[in-house]
Amino acid sequence: MAKRAKSINKMKWTPYLFIAPAVIYLFIVTIIPALMALPISFTNWSALSPTREFVGFDNYIRLFKDPVFYTRMFTMMKFFIFVPLQMGIGLLAAVLLNVKVKGIKLFRVLFYAPVITSTVAVALLFEWFYQPTFGLFNNILTTLGFSGIGWINDPKTAVISVIIFMVWKGFGASMIIYLAGLQDIPQDVKEASDIDGANAWQKFRYITLPLLRPAHLYLLVINVIHVFMIFQETYMLPGPMKSTNTIVNYIFEKGFESAEMGYACAMSFILFIIVFIVTMIQYKVTKMDIE
């Protein structure tokens, strides 16, 4: 009995050992720096000086009077078109790949591969694709008889160019979530719809979509948060006159280029509050939806 109790006790601790590296990383890289940044946001620290001048709420007052902050906020709002595009293409890919044919796993891997590919490496490739004179996309357009466009080099198309890149790179993650949801749909539900004579569209509209609601809601929350956190994509694919730069880019500029660490920390906490409020609203709405 003692040996069995010892074995059970060991099994209880096993999951914690597996998640320990991730938790330690989270504390060191995210939680501890965030806690350290809060008092910095009330100072005029330049990050180049060992002394910190306490300024109270001056950084926050300055932030709400800063026109660049609102410009970057408006630019960030444009990126929310990424959310339905990402989810829609991910769902389409999941439906197409939810079949049992030989070699289907290879296609699933190929569709998911961009997700785990380095953002920096792929952005450099897309930068060449987007070249207005010799880029791949404009070559395709001219071959088809259309005139080329400026893509990332034109302020009018720069944001949508970054969105295209983001959707291409990330829709595989949505596909995996939807694919898991599709394979979790009970077989008896599908058989009942066949007996009732439902066609393919009716099955998708009245059975598949409603049963995928948890996946919809999860991806909605995750992708909205991702839009608020956009940085790598816009940093590697900058539009002219900073037309693709969002709040996170502005935080980077102030903190590491202008050495205004106190002001950057203040912006970080305002962004955190915005993301927290939006996430809580989504959580409440989606919880009511599921119930």
N, C-alpha and C positions, 0 to 999 in steps of 0.2 A: 504493500500500500504506500509506504514511504517513497519507494522508487517511482511509483506511478504519479504521486503528488508532485514529486520533483520534476518529472517529465512534463506535466501539465503546466507547472509554474514557468518552466523554460519556454514552452510554447507561447505563453502569454507575453513574454518579453521579446520574442523573435520579431514581430512586426515593428516594434519600436526601434530595434537595431537596424532594420532596413531603411526606415525613414530618417534615422538620425543624421546621415550626411546632408540630406536636403534641408533639414531643420537647422542644422549648424550653419550651412551656407546662407539660408534665409536670414538668420540673426546677424551674421557678420556683414553681409553685403547689403541688406535692405533695412532691417529693423533698427540696428544700432546706429547706422549713419543717419536714418530719419530722425531718431531721437536727438542726435547731436546737432542736426540742422535746425531744430526748432529754436533753441536759444540764439543761434547765429542769425536767424531772420529778424531779430530785434536789435541787431548791431549794424555798424557801418564798416564791417571787416572787409578788407580788400583782397584777402587770401595771400597777399604778398607781405603783409605786415604782421608781426607777432601780437600786436595790441588790437583789441576790439573796442570800439566806441559804442556804448549803449545809446540807441536812438529811439527806443520805444516802438511805437506803431508807425514811425515815419516811412519805413519801406512799404508798408501796406497802403498808407495814404497815397504815396507816390505811385504805387501800382495802379490804383483805381483812377488816377489822373493821366496815366500813360497811354497815349493814342496807339502806340505800337502794340501794346498788349491786346487792345480790342481788334486791331487789324489781324494779328495772329490768331485770335479767337475766331474771327470770321473765316479766315482761311481754313482753320481746323474744321469748322462746320461743313465746309464743302466736301470734306473727306467722308462724311457719313453716308454718302451714296455707296461707299465701299461695302457697307453692312448688307444691304439686300442683294447686291451683286455677288458677294462672297457666298452667302447662304443659298441663293438661287442656283448658281453654277455648281456649288457643292452638292446640292440635292439632285440636280440633273445627272451629275457624274455618278452619284451613288445609285440612282435608279438604273442607269445604263449598265453599271458593273455588278448589280445584284442578280446575277445569273450564274447558273452552274454549267459552265462550258470549259473545255480544256484550255489552259493558258490564261484564264481570267485573273489569276493572282499576279501574273506579270504586269498586266495593265493596271491593277490596283497599286502595285509598287511604283510604276512609272508616274501615275497621277499624283502619288503622295511624295515622290522624290523631291520636288521643289521646296516642300515644307522644311526639310532637314538640310537643304543646301544653304551655304553661307549667303547671307543677305548682301554682304559686300561684293562677293564674287559675281553673283547674279546681277547686281545693280551695274557693275562695270560692263557686263555683257549687254544689258538693256541700254546703257548709255550709247553703245555702238549701234544697236538697233534703231535708236531714236535720232541718229545723226540725219539732219535734213538733206545733205547732199549725197552721201554714200551709204546711208543706213539701210538695213534690211527692210524695214517697214515701208519706207518711201519707195524703195526699189520694187516692192510688190505692188504698191499702188500705181506706180507709173507703168508697170507691165500690164496691169489691168485697165489702163487707159485713164486713170485718175491723176490729178495733180498732187504732189507731195505736200505735207503739212509740217509745221515747225516742231511738233511734239513737245519735248521737254525744253526746247529752246525758245518757245513762244509762250509769253505769259498767259495767253488765252487758253492754251491746251496743256500747260505744264501740270496742273493739278490732276486732270483726267489721265495724263500719261503716267503719273505716279500711282494712281488708283488702278490702272490696268496692270502695272507691275505687281502691286500688292495682291490683287485678285489672283493673278497667275501663280504667284508664289504661295499663296495661303489657302486656296480653295480646297486643296487636298486634305487639310485638317477638318474642314466642314464635311467633306465627303466621308471620312472615316467615321465621324460621329453619326451621320445619317445612315451610313451602311450598317452600323451596329444596331441602330433603331429599326431599320427595315428587316434585318434578320431576326429581330426579337418579336416581330408581329406574329401572333399565334396562327398556326396553320389552319385550325378549325374555322377561324374568321374568314380566311381566304376561300376555304371550301364552301362555306355558307354563302359567300357572295357569288361563287360560281353556280351554285344551285339556284339562287335567285335570278340568275341571268344578267348580272351586272357586266357591263363592258369595261375595257381597260381604263377609260377616263373616269367612270363612276367609281371604280375600285380605288383609284388614286385620290379622287376628290373626297369621297365620303368615308374611306377606310384608312388609307395610307397617311394622308395629311393629318387627320385628327390624332392618330396613334403616334405620330412623330412629334407631338406637341412638346414633350420634355426636351427633345433635341433642339427644336426651334428656340425654346426659351433659353436654354443653356448657351447656344451659339449667339443669340441676340445679346446677352449680357457680356459674354467674352469679347465679341467683336466691337461692341460699343466702347468697352474699356480700351481695346487695342487702338481705336481711333484717337482717344485722348492721349495715348502714350506714343504716338507715332514720332519716331526720330531717325532711326537708321535709314529708312526709305527716303525721307526728305533731305537728309544730310548727304546721302550718296547721289541723289538725283535732284540737285538744287535747280529751281527754275530761275530765269533772269529776274533781277530786282527782288530776289528773295520771295518770289511769288508762290512757292510751295512751303515756305517755312511756317511752322505752327508754334504753339506756346512752348513746347519742349525745346525746340530749336532756340527760342528766345532765352529760355533759362540757361541753355548751354552757352550762348553768346555772352550773357551777362556774367555768368559764373566763371567761365574759363577763358574767355577772350578779353572781356573788359575787367576781369578780376573784381567784380562787384558781388561777392559771395553772399553777403547779407541780403541784397535785393533778390538774387537768384533763389535763395532759400525761401524768402517770402512768397515768391511766385509759385514755388513748388508746393507750399502748403495750401495756397489758394486753389491750385489745380487739384490737389488731393481732396479738398473739401467738395469741389465740384463733382469729381469722379465718385466720391462717397455718396453724395446726395442722389446722383443719377442712378447709381447702382442700387441704392436702397429703394428708390421708386420702382425700378424694374423688378426688384425682388418682391416687393409687396404686390405689384400687379400680376407678376407671373405666378406667385403663390396662390392668389385668388383664382387665377385661371386654371391652375392644376386642380385645386380643390373643387 
